[in-house]
Amino acid sequence: MIKTKKDKIYKQFGRTLRYQSKSILTILLLIFAFETVNASPFKPDRVYISMASKHVNLTPDPGTEYNEINPGLILSWNNRKYGLNYWSGVFQNSFSSISPFAAAAKMWPLGSDIKLGVFGSIVGYYGNGSISTKIGNSGYVFLGGFQFEYRNIFIQIQPTLINNKDLGGVFITGVSLPLK
C-alpha cells in the first residue's frame, strides 16, 4: 500500500507525541525525585527564556541547516537538594523541533550581579541530527556545558569535540526573571 504524504505526517505526529509524552512524564518524575525534601516542589524560583543559538565550527547534516532562533521556557528551582539548581522546560531546538529539557546545574556567585556555573542535561531530540551524545536509541541526548549570568542575561556554552580532535560548540543566549 502506498502511503500518502498526509498519512506520513500523521504517523510522524503520533510518534512525536508519544516521545513528548514520555519526556514530560520523565521530567515530572525527576522533579518529584529531586524535591522530596522540599515542601514546595512546584514553586520555581526563576524562569529562563531562551532566544537564540550560534553554532561554531559545527556542520549540519547534509540537506539540513541549523535554526538559530530557539525560543524556549525553562523553570528553575535554585539551590535545592545537594546545593544544585534544577531546570525543566521546553525549547525549539536547532532542528526546528520542540525538545523537552531537564538539567541540574551548580552556579557560583562571582559578585552581586555575576554567576558562573556548570550543568548537565538530558534533552529529547528524537530523530533530529547526528548528535554524538545520543543515549542508545532513546531519542534523548546528554548535553553539558557552562553558564554565565549577568543580571538577567544568560549565555550557555555547550562545547563538543569533533572527530575526537577539533573543538566546536553551541552558544545559547536569553534572559531570566525571578518568580519570587
PLY file of the C-alpha trace (Angstrom):
ply
format ascii 1.0
element vertex 180
property float x
property float y
property float z
element edge 179
property int vertex1
property int vertex2
end_header
0.00 0.00 0.00
1.38 3.41 -0.97
1.15 5.94 1.81
0.15 9.47 1.04
2.06 12.46 2.33
-0.84 13.09 4.74
-0.50 9.54 6.18
3.22 10.06 6.71
2.60 13.37 8.50
0.01 11.76 10.83
2.39 8.88 11.58
5.25 11.29 12.38
2.94 13.42 14.55
1.87 10.33 16.52
5.49 9.25 17.00
6.49 12.74 18.17
3.52 12.91 20.55
4.50 9.56 22.12
8.09 10.70 22.63
6.98 14.04 24.09
4.54 12.34 26.49
7.35 10.10 27.75
9.62 13.13 28.08
7.10 15.14 30.07
6.49 12.17 32.39
10.26 11.72 32.85
10.69 15.41 33.69
7.86 15.30 36.23
9.34 12.19 37.86
12.74 13.90 38.07
11.17 16.93 39.72
9.49 14.73 42.33
12.69 12.74 42.90
14.87 15.79 43.43
12.35 17.69 45.52
11.37 15.08 48.11
12.97 17.04 50.97
11.49 20.39 49.97
7.90 21.31 50.79
7.43 23.39 47.65
8.48 21.35 44.62
6.20 23.21 42.25
7.28 26.72 43.21
10.11 27.56 40.82
12.43 30.41 41.73
13.21 31.67 38.25
12.16 31.38 34.62
14.68 31.30 31.78
13.57 32.38 28.32
15.95 31.11 25.67
16.08 33.12 22.47
18.91 32.22 20.12
21.91 30.00 19.49
25.08 30.20 17.43
26.79 27.06 16.15
30.56 27.41 16.00
32.71 25.06 13.91
29.78 22.64 13.51
28.35 21.42 10.21
24.71 20.30 9.95
23.78 17.01 8.33
23.61 17.14 4.50
20.39 18.73 3.27
19.71 20.48 6.57
20.65 23.73 8.23
20.65 24.92 11.81
17.79 27.01 13.13
19.43 29.61 15.36
16.24 31.20 16.68
15.39 28.96 19.63
12.56 30.23 21.82
12.06 28.28 25.00
10.69 28.40 28.50
12.66 26.79 31.34
11.70 26.83 35.01
14.46 26.82 37.64
14.45 25.61 41.23
17.56 27.24 42.69
19.92 25.94 45.36
17.84 22.91 46.26
18.91 19.35 47.07
22.72 18.99 47.11
23.01 22.76 46.55
22.11 22.39 42.88
19.73 24.24 40.59
17.21 22.04 38.76
15.83 23.13 35.40
12.86 21.80 33.47
11.23 23.10 30.32
10.92 23.01 26.56
12.53 24.88 23.68
12.65 24.87 19.90
15.88 23.06 19.07
18.36 23.74 16.29
16.45 21.36 14.01
13.17 23.35 14.43
11.51 20.71 16.63
10.26 21.07 20.19
12.56 19.46 22.77
11.78 18.73 26.42
14.67 19.54 28.73
15.75 18.58 32.27
19.03 19.64 33.86
20.99 20.06 37.05
23.45 22.91 37.50
25.88 24.22 40.06
26.13 28.01 40.00
28.67 30.13 41.87
28.20 33.85 42.50
31.25 35.87 41.39
29.80 39.18 42.53
26.44 40.76 43.21
25.36 40.58 39.53
27.54 37.79 38.07
27.25 33.98 38.30
29.21 31.21 36.62
28.27 27.54 36.60
28.35 24.11 35.03
25.37 21.99 34.01
24.42 18.60 32.67
21.13 17.97 30.90
19.02 15.36 29.19
17.18 16.65 26.13
14.67 14.96 23.81
15.99 15.29 20.26
14.38 12.12 18.82
15.45 11.62 15.19
16.99 15.06 14.72
20.56 15.28 13.51
23.68 13.31 14.27
24.39 14.11 17.88
27.30 12.18 19.35
25.94 12.19 22.90
22.76 10.28 21.99
21.73 7.75 24.65
21.23 4.49 22.74
18.15 4.58 20.50
16.10 6.52 23.04
15.94 9.83 21.19
17.48 11.56 24.22
20.88 13.20 24.26
23.16 14.27 27.08
24.35 17.86 26.83
26.57 19.71 29.23
28.48 22.91 29.45
28.92 26.20 31.21
26.53 29.01 32.01
27.41 32.66 32.57
24.82 35.06 34.01
24.98 38.82 34.26
21.92 40.27 35.97
19.02 38.89 33.87
21.03 37.85 30.79
22.46 34.35 30.41
24.85 32.71 27.97
25.36 28.96 27.80
28.36 27.37 26.15
27.97 23.73 25.11
31.38 22.57 23.84
31.77 19.48 21.69
34.70 17.52 20.31
34.51 16.97 16.55
36.07 13.74 15.27
37.98 13.48 18.57
40.28 16.37 17.64
38.59 19.68 16.75
36.62 21.82 19.16
33.20 23.22 18.29
30.12 24.11 20.20
26.90 25.99 20.60
26.36 29.34 22.31
22.83 29.89 23.65
21.52 33.17 24.98
18.40 34.53 26.60
17.00 36.27 29.64
15.90 35.13 33.07
13.39 36.56 35.50
12.90 35.87 39.21
9.49 34.47 40.20
9.53 35.43 43.89
0 1
1 2
2 3
3 4
4 5
5 6
6 7
7 8
8 9
9 10
10 11
11 12
12 13
13 14
14 15
15 16
16 17
17 18
18 19
19 20
20 21
21 22
22 23
23 24
24 25
25 26
26 27
27 28
28 29
29 30
30 31
31 32
32 33
33 34
34 35
35 36
36 37
37 38
38 39
39 40
40 41
41 42
42 43
43 44
44 45
45 46
46 47
47 48
48 49
49 50
50 51
51 52
52 53
53 54
54 55
55 56
56 57
57 58
58 59
59 60
60 61
61 62
62 63
63 64
64 65
65 66
66 67
67 68
68 69
69 70
70 71
71 72
72 73
73 74
74 75
75 76
76 77
77 78
78 79
79 80
80 81
81 82
82 83
83 84
84 85
85 86
86 87
87 88
88 89
89 90
90 91
91 92
92 93
93 94
94 95
95 96
96 97
97 98
98 99
99 100
100 101
101 102
102 103
103 104
104 105
105 106
106 107
107 108
108 109
109 110
110 111
111 112
112 113
113 114
114 115
115 116
116 117
117 118
118 119
119 120
120 121
121 122
122 123
123 124
124 125
125 126
126 127
127 128
128 129
129 130
130 131
131 132
132 133
133 134
134 135
135 136
136 137
137 138
138 139
139 140
140 141
141 142
142 143
143 144
144 145
145 146
146 147
147 148
148 149
149 150
150 151
151 152
152 153
153 154
154 155
155 156
156 157
157 158
158 159
159 160
160 161
161 162
162 163
163 164
164 165
165 166
166 167
167 168
168 169
169 170
170 171
171 172
172 173
173 174
174 175
175 176
176 177
177 178
178 179
